[in-house]
Amino acid sequence: MKRRSLIYLHTNQNSCKQIIGKVFIKPEEKYKNFGLHSSPGFLYNQPSVLVGRTDVVSMTPWLAPIIWEGTFDPTLVDSIYKQHNLTIATTVFALGKYTRFLKDFLESAEEHYFVGFRVHYYLFTDQPEAVPEVKMGKNHRLTVRRVPSMDRWQDISMGRMEILEKLIENELASEADYIFCLDVDTKFYGRWGSESLGRLVGVIHPWFFDYPRDQFTYERRPESQAFIPAGEGDYYYTAAAFGGSLADVHHLTKTCREQMNIDAANSIEAIWHEESHLNKYFLYNKPSKLLSPEYLWRDINISVGQVKIIRFSHVAKNNAEVRPN
């Protein structure tokens, strides 16, 4: 069947409207109706415009929702999205000693991650033989891909962008509707479901969600493509979890990969590698949905009142011991 193509239109600080890239999508996807339809007779709690969370902000200045516990009805949201028969591709990288985190990641994901939806995990590793056997739930499957070992953890992190870009171009157009990219040294503790779906989804970093922008660890050197000037910035986003539609994540990964290549040609490495480039991208290409730090906490973080539930968290580890350098 002939594939159609989607031309992605993008505006940034330098131009009004440009054609940035081309992503092939499923022929039927262009016509797929993603309206928010509720079924007749489906009962749920009455929403209120007067009662709700007052301790957190649940909307950005550009009117993108910020997802916190208590800001959505999980039963209602699932009933709406399940009508679309969606597939969520999910990528994870486990190289070197990071294979030790796979069992907890996969087992906890199967308990909490998009339960009741179609999920296809794509695991990239230099040790396929070290992948544990984990029973997949209904409509969940795992594909393992071998990738070369690397001597620097920074190269592993930055190399993900090109692999994701090519995966979307070469395979996912006919396989999935959304994609999330997650770190492996993590564990799910609570629901991560359809409330997280959106065109372009960023996750607020747990270390900086209550910091002023002048304390964000943005790249501040003008010679880097990840440079963000003082006085600019919305939130500080983690590179440990991000996602969205295939077209939008393809554009994100392609842009970050190109910017990192320019830096490398100029012998520059951004302060926080691909995370610095991700934050630059999100500053000028606003996410359509933000996930609160519930969706990426750290097991070493102290609890805070605003975080009512920890859904997904980095596990405590000795970085010097697990990283190759």
Rosetta silent file (secondary structure, phi, psi, omega in degrees, C-alpha in Angstrom):
SEQUENCE: MKRRSLIYLHTNQNSCKQIIGKVFIKPEEKYKNFGLHSSPGFLYNQPSVLVGRTDVVSMTPWLAPIIWEGTFDPTLVDSIYKQHNLTIATTVFALGKYTRFLKDFLESAEEHYFVGFRVHYYLFTDQPEAVPEVKMGKNHRLTVRRVPSMDRWQDISMGRMEILEKLIENELASEADYIFCLDVDTKFYGRWGSESLGRLVGVIHPWFFDYPRDQFTYERRPESQAFIPAGEGDYYYTAAAFGGSLADVHHLTKTCREQMNIDAANSIEAIWHEESHLNKYFLYNKPSKLLSPEYLWRDINISVGQVKIIRFSHVAKNNAEVRPN
SCORE:     score description
SCORE:     0.000 S_00000001
   1 L     0.000  136.712 -177.271    0.000    0.000    0.000 S_00000001
   2 L   -68.309  135.486  178.055    1.342    3.404   -0.905 S_00000001
   3 L   -87.586  143.901  172.118    2.525    5.536    2.003 S_00000001
   4 E   -96.357  168.015  179.355    1.516    9.122    2.400 S_00000001
   5 E  -126.960  151.560  179.622    3.833   11.709    3.870 S_00000001
   6 E  -111.880  126.778  174.328    3.425   14.392    6.479 S_00000001
   7 E   -95.328  121.426 -175.223    5.193   17.724    6.119 S_00000001
   8 E   -90.387  120.935  179.291    5.975   19.089    9.575 S_00000001
   9 E   -97.668  136.395 -171.526    5.593   22.855    9.914 S_00000001
  10 E  -140.401  138.193  172.900    7.603   24.569   12.598 S_00000001
  11 L  -117.466  141.286  176.484    8.023   28.109   13.826 S_00000001
  12 L  -140.674 -169.141 -173.310   10.962   29.274   15.901 S_00000001
  13 L   -70.376  -12.370 -176.187   12.700   32.431   17.015 S_00000001
  14 L  -105.051  -21.132 -175.343   14.346   32.935   13.640 S_00000001
  15 L  -142.389  155.246 -178.749   11.595   32.255   11.144 S_00000001
  16 L   -77.869  -49.353 -179.769    7.856   32.543   10.846 S_00000001
  17 L  -155.372  127.106 -178.819    7.150   29.261    9.099 S_00000001
  18 E  -135.959  150.367  168.112    9.484   26.704    7.612 S_00000001
  19 E   -85.209  116.012 -173.386    9.253   23.201    6.244 S_00000001
  20 E   -97.554  -41.252 -175.746   11.625   21.375    8.570 S_00000001
  21 E  -162.476  171.713 -179.324   11.344   17.703    7.765 S_00000001
  22 E  -125.784  128.904  179.278    9.420   14.864    6.244 S_00000001
  23 E  -126.452  129.407  177.716    8.161   11.856    8.174 S_00000001
  24 E   -80.267  135.578 -179.493    6.366    8.929    6.585 S_00000001
  25 E  -128.443  165.619  179.921    3.195    7.896    8.359 S_00000001
  26 L   -60.725  142.141 -178.400    0.633    5.169    7.954 S_00000001
  27 L   -54.772  -38.339 -176.411   -1.775    5.838    5.085 S_00000001
  28 L   -81.606  -13.197 -172.763   -4.781    5.688    7.389 S_00000001
  29 H   -67.521  -33.325 -178.875   -3.236    7.860   10.112 S_00000001
  30 H   -59.019  -30.480 -174.875   -3.872   11.111    8.285 S_00000001
  31 H  -103.561    2.389 -177.918   -7.575   10.406    8.467 S_00000001
  32 L   -70.067  132.294 -176.439   -7.685    8.893   11.948 S_00000001
  33 L   -90.725  112.895  179.952  -10.088   10.749   14.205 S_00000001
  34 L  -103.280   29.442  176.123   -8.468   11.563   17.522 S_00000001
  35 L   -63.886  154.211 -177.943  -11.477   13.452   18.864 S_00000001
  36 L   -90.051   81.574 -175.774  -12.203   13.097   22.581 S_00000001
  37 L   -96.546  132.425  175.033  -15.380   11.035   22.354 S_00000001
  38 L  -106.453  143.824 -176.294  -17.106    9.635   25.426 S_00000001
  39 L   -79.374  139.295  175.315  -19.492    6.686   25.135 S_00000001
  40 L   -57.486  136.371  178.570  -23.196    7.173   25.929 S_00000001
  41 L    85.815   -5.999  179.099  -24.095    5.761   29.342 S_00000001
  42 L   -78.050  123.530 -174.962  -20.497    5.844   30.622 S_00000001
  43 L  -102.945  140.228  177.585  -20.571    7.188   34.189 S_00000001
  44 L  -155.246  167.304 -177.634  -17.815    9.123   35.935 S_00000001
  45 L   -63.474  139.539  179.105  -17.439   11.734   38.662 S_00000001
  46 L   -65.121  128.307  175.763  -18.780   15.167   37.780 S_00000001
  47 L   -73.960  158.915 -178.541  -15.935   17.591   37.024 S_00000001
  48 L  -130.727  146.301  173.277  -15.825   20.953   38.781 S_00000001
  49 L   -96.657   -0.519 -176.135  -14.565   24.386   37.827 S_00000001
  50 L  -115.094  -26.031 -175.787  -14.401   25.398   41.502 S_00000001
  51 L  -116.237  132.166  179.531  -12.863   22.437   43.309 S_00000001
  52 L   171.492 -167.961  179.717   -9.459   20.960   42.505 S_00000001
  53 L   -65.083  130.084  176.773   -5.735   21.167   43.182 S_00000001
  54 L  -118.138   -3.090 -176.950   -4.734   24.572   44.538 S_00000001
  55 L   -95.391   -7.067  179.584   -1.154   23.723   45.582 S_00000001
  56 L  -137.177  160.533  173.829    0.215   23.296   42.048 S_00000001
  57 L   -91.279  131.594 -177.161   -0.114   24.938   38.644 S_00000001
  58 L  -114.800   15.138  178.007   -1.843   22.665   36.129 S_00000001
  59 E  -149.756  133.363  177.664   -1.559   24.842   33.004 S_00000001
  60 L   -78.425  167.409  176.277    1.431   26.472   31.310 S_00000001
  61 L   -62.251  -20.332  177.823    1.326   30.082   30.052 S_00000001
  62 L   -99.210   17.481  171.814    0.883   28.660   26.507 S_00000001
  63 L    69.648   30.278  170.913   -2.145   26.627   27.700 S_00000001
  64 L   -93.602  134.813  179.502   -0.540   23.184   27.758 S_00000001
  65 E   -69.158  145.977  170.926   -1.787   20.996   30.633 S_00000001
  66 E  -110.368  118.943 -170.135    0.605   19.925   33.402 S_00000001
  67 E   -88.126  117.286  175.467   -0.459   16.492   34.611 S_00000001
  68 L  -126.025  158.482  170.773   -0.627   15.986   38.383 S_00000001
  69 L   -56.598  133.898  179.880   -2.537   13.528   40.521 S_00000001
  70 L    91.926   -0.663  179.405   -6.030   14.901   40.980 S_00000001
  71 L  -106.163    2.042 -179.678   -6.135   16.793   37.677 S_00000001
  72 L  -150.117  158.500  175.926   -7.604   13.971   35.556 S_00000001
  73 L  -103.373  106.465 -173.734  -10.042   11.074   35.786 S_00000001
  74 H   -61.448  -35.664  179.855   -8.072    7.945   34.791 S_00000001
  75 H   -66.426  -43.183  178.982  -11.174    5.882   34.022 S_00000001
  76 H   -66.439  -46.509 -178.542  -12.603    8.559   31.741 S_00000001
  77 H   -61.443  -44.937  178.690   -9.303    9.258   29.988 S_00000001
  78 H   -61.642  -41.481 -178.318   -8.676    5.562   29.330 S_00000001
  79 H   -62.980  -32.203  178.924  -12.204    5.073   27.973 S_00000001
  80 H   -72.519  -48.380 -174.100  -11.633    7.895   25.475 S_00000001
  81 H   -76.673  -26.599  179.836   -8.209    6.775   24.218 S_00000001
  82 H   -66.649  -22.410  178.013   -8.978    3.064   24.074 S_00000001
  83 H   -64.174  -21.326 -174.660  -11.486    3.776   21.312 S_00000001
  84 H   -92.265   -3.091  174.634   -8.585    4.654   19.000 S_00000001
  85 L    55.628   51.296 -171.780   -6.839    1.268   19.256 S_00000001
  86 L   -81.966  154.238  169.096   -3.474    2.925   19.821 S_00000001
  87 E  -120.475  130.401  179.482    0.002    1.436   19.945 S_00000001
  88 E  -109.428  109.984  172.618    2.636    3.095   22.128 S_00000001
  89 E   -75.705  141.196 -178.191    6.245    2.391   21.140 S_00000001
  90 E  -138.113  120.147 -177.124    8.607    2.644   24.097 S_00000001
  91 E  -104.675  145.807  177.417   12.382    2.710   23.765 S_00000001
  92 E  -147.899  142.906 -178.708   14.941    1.899   26.416 S_00000001
  93 E  -116.689  129.732  179.332   18.729    1.574   26.259 S_00000001
  94 E  -136.271   94.651 -179.590   20.688   -0.842   28.461 S_00000001
  95 L  -112.812  149.433  177.901   24.409   -0.964   27.726 S_00000001
  96 H    60.085 -134.239 -176.534   27.197   -2.341   29.863 S_00000001
  97 H   -72.359   -7.225 -179.617   26.306   -2.684   33.531 S_00000001
  98 H   -72.446   -8.221  175.291   22.956   -0.976   32.965 S_00000001
  99 H   -64.598  -20.649 -179.876   21.484   -4.352   31.983 S_00000001
 100 H   -64.643  -19.362 -177.933   21.146   -5.015   35.715 S_00000001
 101 H   -89.911   -6.170 -173.222   18.217   -2.570   35.809 S_00000001
 102 H   -63.888  -41.904 -174.848   16.185   -4.321   33.108 S_00000001
 103 H   -61.310  -50.485  179.167   14.320   -6.782   35.295 S_00000001
 104 H   -63.786  -40.311  179.764   12.893   -4.150   37.652 S_00000001
 105 H   -60.427  -53.424 -174.464   12.154   -1.797   34.772 S_00000001
 106 H   -68.395  -43.518 -178.858   10.254   -4.354   32.696 S_00000001
 107 H   -64.918  -41.497  179.624    8.447   -6.064   35.566 S_00000001
 108 H   -72.508  -32.543  176.135    7.280   -2.788   37.072 S_00000001
 109 H   -63.265  -41.665 -179.289    6.313   -1.460   33.642 S_00000001
 110 H   -66.967  -17.793  177.164    4.120   -4.483   33.063 S_00000001
 111 H   -88.656  -30.250 -168.910    2.346   -3.704   36.313 S_00000001
 112 H  -127.317  -17.888 -167.045    1.822    0.039   35.792 S_00000001
 113 E   -97.715  115.140  177.888    2.649    1.247   32.260 S_00000001
 114 L    44.993   49.257  176.392   -0.194    1.665   29.741 S_00000001
 115 L   -65.142  130.718 -179.453   -2.069   -1.317   31.143 S_00000001
 116 L    90.886   -3.132  177.514   -4.841   -2.269   28.720 S_00000001
 117 L  -113.187  164.267  174.770   -3.159   -0.606   25.723 S_00000001
 118 E   -80.019  125.744 -179.610   -0.907   -2.008   23.011 S_00000001
 119 E  -129.840  133.157  174.916    2.738   -1.408   23.930 S_00000001
 120 E  -122.193  108.238  176.600    5.832   -2.353   21.925 S_00000001
 121 E   -82.012  134.294  172.415    9.095   -2.047   23.858 S_00000001
 122 E  -114.481  109.542 -177.038   12.242   -1.568   21.781 S_00000001
 123 E  -103.657  121.571  178.094   15.270   -2.482   23.882 S_00000001
 124 E  -105.614  123.539 -175.487   18.700   -1.468   22.609 S_00000001
 125 E  -150.664  155.731  173.403   21.599   -3.273   24.277 S_00000001
 126 L   -93.895    1.869 -178.963   25.123   -4.513   23.667 S_00000001
 127 L  -136.920   71.509 -179.793   24.297   -7.698   25.606 S_00000001
 128 H   -56.084  -29.866 -178.966   21.128   -9.340   24.264 S_00000001
 129 H   -68.694  -17.265 -178.870   21.989  -12.478   26.220 S_00000001
 130 H   -90.981   -0.947 -179.896   21.639  -10.490   29.475 S_00000001
 131 L   -73.091  122.669 -177.668   18.017   -9.511   28.839 S_00000001
 132 L   -73.386  156.341  174.270   15.869  -11.236   31.487 S_00000001
 133 L   -82.643  117.016 -179.952   12.759  -13.191   30.647 S_00000001
 134 L  -126.578  128.645 -179.450    9.796  -11.122   31.754 S_00000001
 135 L   -68.588  123.084  179.129    6.220  -12.161   31.098 S_00000001
 136 L   -86.469  143.504  176.261    4.543   -9.583   28.898 S_00000001
 137 L   -74.683  177.518 -179.483    0.923   -8.615   29.476 S_00000001
 138 L   -59.114  130.096  178.813   -1.811   -8.780   26.877 S_00000001
 139 L    65.785   17.607  173.147   -0.912   -6.778   23.737 S_00000001
 140 E  -111.697  137.111  178.439    2.532   -5.945   25.153 S_00000001
 141 E  -145.383  160.098 -175.252    5.664   -7.172   23.385 S_00000001
 142 E  -126.127  129.659  173.618    9.413   -6.721   23.527 S_00000001
 143 E  -117.352  128.971 -178.391   11.901   -6.434   20.660 S_00000001
 144 E  -105.527  130.834  178.916   15.623   -6.571   21.466 S_00000001
 145 E  -122.891  131.579  177.061   18.162   -4.863   19.207 S_00000001
 146 E   -81.404  135.754  173.748   21.926   -5.206   19.484 S_00000001
 147 L  -130.609  158.301 -178.763   23.946   -1.982   19.406 S_00000001
 148 L   -66.781  150.885  172.588   27.707   -1.478   19.790 S_00000001
 149 L   -69.947  156.264  178.610   29.269   -0.957   23.201 S_00000001
 150 L  -133.314  149.719 -175.457   30.557    2.519   24.001 S_00000001
 151 L   -86.730  -18.405 -178.327   33.390    3.707   26.238 S_00000001
 152 L  -122.854  134.264  178.597   31.728    6.893   27.513 S_00000001
 153 H   -66.329  -27.294  177.369   28.289    7.159   29.119 S_00000001
 154 H   -63.018  -38.452  179.427   27.970   10.587   27.523 S_00000001
 155 H   -69.330  -34.637  176.435   28.211    8.991   24.066 S_00000001
 156 H   -62.007  -47.019 -178.709   25.556    6.453   25.027 S_00000001
 157 H   -62.918  -47.787 -176.102   23.202    9.239   26.091 S_00000001
 158 H   -72.171  -31.620 -178.781   23.802   11.408   23.060 S_00000001
 159 H   -67.323  -18.078 -179.370   23.758    8.495   20.616 S_00000001
 160 H   -60.991  -35.727 -174.654   20.156    7.715   21.518 S_00000001
 161 H   -60.830  -43.214 -179.614   18.842   10.632   19.495 S_00000001
 162 H   -69.013  -39.026  179.255   20.103    9.290   16.162 S_00000001
 163 H   -63.750  -41.890  178.622   18.899    5.754   16.914 S_00000001
 164 H   -65.392  -41.832  178.702   15.433    7.056   17.792 S_00000001
 165 H   -57.325  -47.465 -177.405   15.356    9.222   14.673 S_00000001
 166 H   -72.030  -34.646  178.146   16.147    6.251   12.436 S_00000001
 167 H   -60.842  -44.789  179.834   13.781    3.903   14.281 S_00000001
 168 H   -65.474  -44.436 -178.955   10.863    6.251   13.629 S_00000001
 169 H   -62.170  -44.536 -167.655   11.862    6.771    9.986 S_00000001
 170 H   -93.628  -21.823 -173.184   12.463    3.137    9.137 S_00000001
 171 L  -133.343  -44.380 -165.377    9.985    1.154   11.223 S_00000001
 172 H   -74.005  -18.200 -178.674    7.520    2.919   13.470 S_00000001
 173 H   -56.007  -31.008 -179.847    5.492    4.687   10.790 S_00000001
 174 H  -106.564    7.845 -173.777    3.608    1.438   10.240 S_00000001
 175 L  -119.091  -27.366 -168.851    3.856    0.156   13.799 S_00000001
 176 L  -144.432  165.650  177.447    2.869    2.807   16.344 S_00000001
 177 L  -108.894  -35.715  178.629    0.891    5.960   17.054 S_00000001
 178 E  -133.196  163.134  176.370    2.952    7.431   19.913 S_00000001
 179 E  -140.252  139.759  169.577    6.444    6.924   21.276 S_00000001
 180 E  -123.451  143.281  179.528    8.038    7.408   24.693 S_00000001
 181 E  -116.546  117.596 -171.510   11.765    7.289   25.360 S_00000001
 182 E  -126.209  146.731  172.612   12.642    6.200   28.912 S_00000001
 183 L   -72.394  151.855 -177.286   15.798    5.611   30.954 S_00000001
 184 L   -88.489  -26.608 -178.019   16.393    2.031   32.088 S_00000001
 185 L   -81.090   57.400 -171.499   17.768    2.737   35.587 S_00000001
 186 E  -143.567  170.281  177.618   14.228    3.373   36.735 S_00000001
 187 E  -151.035  140.917  175.951   11.212    1.677   38.239 S_00000001
 188 E   -87.308  136.277  177.370    7.455    2.233   38.008 S_00000001
 189 L  -120.904  -10.467 -178.126    5.566    2.611   41.279 S_00000001
 190 L  -157.100  177.951 -176.108    2.203    3.841   40.025 S_00000001
 191 L   -55.766  132.576  164.136    0.013    4.339   37.000 S_00000001
 192 E  -129.893  106.822 -172.321    1.499    5.808   33.822 S_00000001
 193 L  -135.201 -150.580 -171.082   -1.294    5.777   31.280 S_00000001
 194 H   -66.982  -15.909  175.493   -3.196    7.557   28.562 S_00000001
 195 H   -62.143  -17.872 -177.993   -3.249   10.847   30.482 S_00000001
 196 H   -88.407   -8.147 -175.607    0.376   11.217   29.317 S_00000001
 197 L   -74.120  140.223  178.795   -0.397   11.065   25.590 S_00000001
 198 L  -172.888  171.671 -179.298    0.061   14.213   23.555 S_00000001
 199 L   -62.764  -46.210  178.595    1.589   15.659   20.420 S_00000001
 200 E  -145.175  118.180 -168.871    4.844   16.605   22.190 S_00000001
 201 E  -121.083  123.648  174.775    5.352   15.633   25.831 S_00000001
 202 E  -113.378  153.386  179.488    8.041   16.852   28.221 S_00000001
 203 E  -116.012  127.082 -178.328    8.653   15.759   31.809 S_00000001
 204 E   -71.447  129.820 -176.066    9.621   18.344   34.423 S_00000001
 205 L   -64.783  133.188 -176.795   12.937   17.464   36.083 S_00000001
 206 L   -67.452  -21.625 -179.549   12.503   16.469   39.756 S_00000001
 207 L   -79.962  -22.077 -168.880   15.528   18.451   40.891 S_00000001
 208 L  -123.252   10.831 -172.788   14.406   21.776   39.460 S_00000001
 209 L   -67.450  -20.640  179.520   10.599   21.903   39.524 S_00000001
 210 L  -116.028   22.376 -179.396   10.593   24.509   42.303 S_00000001
 211 L  -100.757  150.959  170.701   13.707   26.456   41.208 S_00000001
 212 L   -72.852  155.985 -173.539   13.850   29.862   39.496 S_00000001
 213 H   -62.652  -25.901 -179.053   15.076   29.761   35.898 S_00000001
 214 H   -72.186   -7.765  176.005   18.403   31.423   36.711 S_00000001
 215 H  -104.179    0.620  175.104   19.330   28.280   38.673 S_00000001
 216 L   -67.254  145.873 -179.240   18.517   25.860   35.846 S_00000001
 217 L   -90.734   53.655  174.133   21.582   24.052   34.507 S_00000001
 218 L   -67.851  161.569  171.254   21.050   25.172   30.922 S_00000001
 219 E   -74.040  120.543 -174.894   23.999   25.378   28.531 S_00000001
 220 L  -107.456    1.750  178.766   25.242   28.955   28.936 S_00000001
 221 L   -87.368  120.299 -177.752   28.129   29.010   26.451 S_00000001
 222 L   -60.434  -24.247 -178.119   27.074   30.900   23.293 S_00000001
 223 L   -73.460  -13.605  177.795   29.342   28.775   21.116 S_00000001
 224 L   -88.911  145.506  175.983   27.188   25.677   21.782 S_00000001
 225 L   -68.327  -14.712  179.026   24.056   24.958   19.756 S_00000001
 226 L   -90.451    4.083 -175.114   22.330   24.189   23.082 S_00000001
 227 E   -57.945  131.412  171.701   22.910   27.740   24.357 S_00000001
 228 L  -124.767  120.436 -176.871   20.036   29.379   26.231 S_00000001
 229 L   -66.685  153.444  174.497   20.612   33.032   27.188 S_00000001
 230 L   -58.310  140.774 -179.707   20.189   34.253   30.749 S_00000001
 231 L    92.572  -10.222  177.222   16.650   35.407   31.394 S_00000001
 232 L  -107.916  159.337  177.827   15.106   32.817   29.053 S_00000001
 233 L   127.368  143.884  178.247   13.583   29.470   29.891 S_00000001
 234 L  -104.926  -67.261  179.068   10.265   27.993   30.973 S_00000001
 235 L  -134.185  167.947  171.732   10.955   24.792   32.905 S_00000001
 236 L  -104.780  120.272 -174.673   13.899   22.420   33.178 S_00000001
 237 E  -100.266  146.151  174.743   13.035   19.149   31.444 S_00000001
 238 E   -86.449  146.976  173.096   14.599   15.738   31.991 S_00000001
 239 E   -91.396    0.789 -179.589   15.973   13.703   29.094 S_00000001
 240 E   -77.635  -12.633  179.312   15.179   10.520   31.040 S_00000001
 241 E  -158.966  123.137  173.396   11.585   10.589   29.779 S_00000001
 242 E  -160.001  164.511 -178.132    9.978   12.356   26.822 S_00000001
 243 E  -176.686 -163.742  179.749    7.602   11.440   24.048 S_00000001
 244 E   144.550 -158.442  177.736    4.715   12.317   21.782 S_00000001
 245 E   -70.811  159.803 -179.736    3.522   11.639   18.256 S_00000001
 246 H   -59.346  -44.276 -177.567    5.888    9.994   15.801 S_00000001
 247 H   -63.003  -43.699 -176.511    6.202   13.157   13.690 S_00000001
 248 H   -71.549  -40.564  179.409    6.964   15.415   16.634 S_00000001
 249 H   -71.327  -33.560  174.629    9.453   13.101   18.335 S_00000001
 250 H   -61.094  -45.437 -179.749   11.159   12.482   14.990 S_00000001
 251 H   -63.740  -40.404  177.426   11.565   16.218   14.521 S_00000001
 252 H   -60.741  -52.825 -175.778   12.881   16.581   18.085 S_00000001
 253 H   -66.172  -38.662  178.337   15.454   13.786   17.779 S_00000001
 254 H   -62.825  -45.164 -179.968   16.556   14.863   14.307 S_00000001
 255 H   -63.565  -47.356  180.000   17.055   18.463   15.447 S_00000001
 256 H   -62.698  -41.001  178.548   18.959   17.469   18.592 S_00000001
 257 H   -62.319  -43.276  179.178   21.144   15.066   16.620 S_00000001
 258 H   -64.563  -41.192 -179.721   21.983   17.750   14.072 S_00000001
 259 H   -67.900  -37.567  177.008   22.790   20.294   16.786 S_00000001
 260 H   -67.169  -35.227  177.331   25.016   17.818   18.641 S_00000001
 261 H   -65.317  -39.165  176.911   26.861   17.067   15.399 S_00000001
 262 H   -63.057  -45.378  177.807   27.550   20.775   14.910 S_00000001
 263 H   -59.401  -44.531 -178.241   28.864   21.011   18.474 S_00000001
 264 H   -62.469  -38.883  178.261   31.058   17.946   17.960 S_00000001
 265 H   -64.170  -25.278  178.814   32.528   19.437   14.782 S_00000001
 266 L  -101.438   14.685  178.289   33.434   22.494   16.866 S_00000001
 267 L    57.662   41.069  178.101   34.860   20.367   19.727 S_00000001
 268 L  -121.838  139.190  173.742   32.056   21.380   22.084 S_00000001
 269 L  -128.036  121.123 -176.764   30.001   19.123   24.324 S_00000001
 270 L   -59.448  152.151 -172.231   26.977   20.667   26.025 S_00000001
 271 L   -54.400  -43.037  177.657   27.046   20.671   29.816 S_00000001
 272 L  -119.537   34.171  167.832   24.343   18.006   30.147 S_00000001
 273 L    56.029 -129.094 -175.831   24.740   16.498   26.696 S_00000001
 274 H   -66.731  -24.127  178.248   21.458   15.576   24.970 S_00000001
 275 H   -66.824  -35.094  176.390   19.455   16.953   27.913 S_00000001
 276 H   -64.744  -42.093  178.947   20.862   20.421   27.222 S_00000001
 277 H   -69.820  -35.715  176.566   19.796   20.164   23.582 S_00000001
 278 H   -61.933  -42.711  179.605   16.387   18.816   24.605 S_00000001
 279 H   -66.729  -36.528  174.751   15.826   21.838   26.839 S_00000001
 280 H   -63.297  -42.923 -179.578   16.821   24.183   24.016 S_00000001
 281 H   -62.250  -47.924 -177.468   14.378   22.407   21.713 S_00000001
 282 H   -67.142  -24.749  177.771   11.499   22.568   24.201 S_00000001
 283 H   -66.245  -40.339 -175.469   12.106   26.270   24.827 S_00000001
 284 H  -104.413   -5.053  174.173   11.418   27.165   21.202 S_00000001
 285 L  -130.346   83.481 -168.582    9.119   24.235   20.346 S_00000001
 286 L   -60.009  132.316  173.567    6.703   24.259   23.267 S_00000001
 287 L   -60.788  146.595  176.993    5.456   20.866   24.484 S_00000001
 288 L   -84.770  -14.485  176.805    1.723   20.346   24.088 S_00000001
 289 E  -151.683  140.005  176.839    1.609   18.508   27.416 S_00000001
 290 E  -117.020  139.375  174.065    3.884   18.472   30.460 S_00000001
 291 E  -102.588  132.834 -178.478    4.155   15.675   32.995 S_00000001
 292 L   -67.766  171.610  178.338    4.806   16.679   36.591 S_00000001
 293 H   -62.537   -6.627  170.117    7.710   15.219   38.611 S_00000001
 294 H   -56.571  -30.120 -173.802    5.360   12.381   39.574 S_00000001
 295 H   -92.046    2.586  168.940    6.416   10.921   36.219 S_00000001
 296 L  -166.775   92.713  176.940   10.146   11.029   36.977 S_00000001
 297 E  -103.759 -174.498  174.213   11.237   11.198   40.600 S_00000001
 298 E  -133.736  132.892 -176.301   14.462    9.967   42.158 S_00000001
 299 L   -61.359  -16.347  178.529   14.576    7.392   44.918 S_00000001
 300 L   -92.149   -8.211  178.861   17.140    9.563   46.708 S_00000001
 301 L   -72.913  143.290  171.861   14.878   12.654   46.673 S_00000001
 302 L   -74.153  155.749 -179.503   13.090   13.611   49.853 S_00000001
 303 L   -74.460  151.110  176.436    9.312   13.662   49.625 S_00000001
 304 L  -131.702  151.000 -173.398    7.495   16.940   49.003 S_00000001
 305 L   -61.964  -32.581 -176.857    3.877   17.778   49.649 S_00000001
 306 L   -70.157  -26.302 -178.842    3.034   18.615   46.035 S_00000001
 307 L   -90.789   96.171 -175.098    4.008   15.147   44.802 S_00000001
 308 L   -77.556  -25.580 -179.118    1.068   13.040   45.986 S_00000001
 309 L  -146.629  140.110  173.689    2.185    9.901   44.153 S_00000001
 310 L  -101.046  114.137 -176.629    5.471    8.714   42.660 S_00000001
 311 L   -91.443  -36.207 -171.695    4.678    6.974   39.392 S_00000001
 312 E  -150.866  134.814 -173.287    8.144    6.511   37.921 S_00000001
 313 E  -148.935  145.242  167.260   11.520    7.056   39.542 S_00000001
 314 E   -67.809  138.063  178.305   15.245    6.735   39.012 S_00000001
 315 L   -86.340  154.546  177.208   16.582    4.076   41.358 S_00000001
 316 L   -68.323  136.691 -179.209   19.442    4.770   43.737 S_00000001
 317 L  -158.218  165.184  175.485   22.779    3.644   42.297 S_00000001
 318 L   -96.701  101.085 -176.728   26.506    4.278   42.379 S_00000001
 319 H   -56.896  -39.269 -177.673   27.151    6.173   39.141 S_00000001
 320 H   -64.192  -27.985 -177.328   30.898    5.635   39.367 S_00000001
 321 H   -84.210  -35.113 -174.563   30.377    1.890   39.538 S_00000001
 322 H   -93.127  -22.142 -178.100   27.850    1.422   36.706 S_00000001
 323 L   -82.986  147.797 -177.358   29.124    3.982   34.203 S_00000001
 324 L   -73.841  -14.734  178.772   31.956    3.004   31.837 S_00000001
 325 L  -144.349    0.000    0.000   33.913    6.217   32.573 S_00000001
